[in-house]
Amino acid sequence: MGKQTNPPVCEIECVHADKVDELRPVVSALGGVGEFVTNLADDTRFKVLYALSQSELCVCDVAAVVGVTSAAASYHLRLLYRTGLVDYRRDGRLVYYRLADEALRPVLEAIRTYLSR
């Protein structure tokens, strides 16, 4: 037997004020989450982020690991840079990318673990 097409809803209106008062300020502060999640929702950008969570990589390495052209890798890295998720450094003629914030590493690992179940 499959899931119901319509999930059940409350038959009466009953707001639990204590829970609402506790959660409302936290939930209100979640602005900008859409742009962040949009980057994670794109398979290629997630793969790029995950690879960078494991090692600092040049553009050519990112392209090879993810299996895209250098132009495509550059495009995705540019988007991730503009949204503040990755940073880079120059070393002569090479450009190396890394996560902008190491706090993202456990999030990416948790998603990878969840998807590999």
Helices and strands as residue ranges (DSSP letters): H 17-28, H 33-41, H 43-54, E 57-58, H 59-66, H 70-82, E 86-91, E 94-99, H 104-115
